[in-house]
Amino acid sequence: GAGVSSFASNSSPQPEVHHQREYMQYADVNALCFSPQGDVLVSASQDTSYALRSVDDGSIMGEPRRGHAGPVLCAEYHPEGSQLMTSSGDHQIKVWEVSSGRLLQTLRGHTAPVTAARYMPDGARAVSVSLDHSIRVWDVETARETYRFPPHLGHMGDVRCVATSPDNNVIVTGGHDSFVRVWDIRNKTLVRKLIGHMGHVLSCVFSPDGATIASGSEDSTARLWNLNGYLVHKFDGHTAPVTCVDITESGRHILTGSKDKHVAIYSASTLREVGRWVCESACGCIASSSRNGGMIAAGDTTGITYVLKSVLSPCGEWRHF
């Protein structure tokens, strides 16, 4: 099994044993995603692979899967769970059959690394963002680009993150110009700019009800906004760039991960911090699932994946994979 260390909030992890595995991922964990059922965790790696892992012991199912010619920067399950989409530093987006690992589609068009790609909730479309500054909408089945948001409305520089609203109609993007932009997919317009971050916006996410947006930035803060552009709250509990944000499926908790190695969890009702855990190196990604009373996964720059089984256990136990 995996080495386990158990420690309370704000304490240092105990030393632990790392077990060598025959098939491993060797570099930064760039993205994590739970399956819709919550029993599988996908880890996307700087080493050009993605892997399916058991959430119980972290073991890789089969071996890491390869197909990209560059780092895998994003991974996301199709809403129905049978397919998986990855985006890469090789400028491509690929759609895979989960059960077999078979490549189903390659979405080509970006001219620089594709920093993020997300399914729309209908599962038929996807939206992607890239260091080529563009925001593109795709028909997944035909692998065709159906729309590109007009550059003059878009980010002045690299686009780092994208999130899709539960109602299928709105997306948000964040980039190096420090703005969060809200777009309407139906009439293809920029709805508003959310202004406040003082550095690159690295991560963004919608709440499950679609009413609020969380964003994380190089300015070491995470921010919570409503759709009207009003800043609801600024979280300043980190001392280094906030690389990732998430909101749990219940909508009750907001998660942040940072280059300061910490993962923090906040109550969405009180906006107060209710838990904090430490990774071995800079945290680059987080994911959450409502299975088993709530699970959090985090990935760091040494290639370790962590899973916290019960989100609100007073003495949180990371499992290290």
Secondary structure, DSSP 8 states (H G I E B T S, - for coil): ---EEE--TTS----------SS---S-EEEEEE-TTSSEEEEEETTSEEEEEETTT--BSSS-EE--SS-EEEEEE-TTSSEEEEEETTS-EEEEETTT--EEEEE---SS-EEEEEE-TTSSEEEEEETTS-EEEEETTTTEEEEE--GGGS-SS-EEEEEE-TTSSEEEEEETTS-EEEEETTTTEEEEEE---SS-EEEEEE-TTSSEEEEEETTS-EEEEETTS-EEEEE---SS-EEEEEE-TTSSEEEEEETTSEEEEEETTT--EEEEEE-SS-EEEEEEE-GGG-EEEEEETTS-EEEESSTT-SS-EEEE-
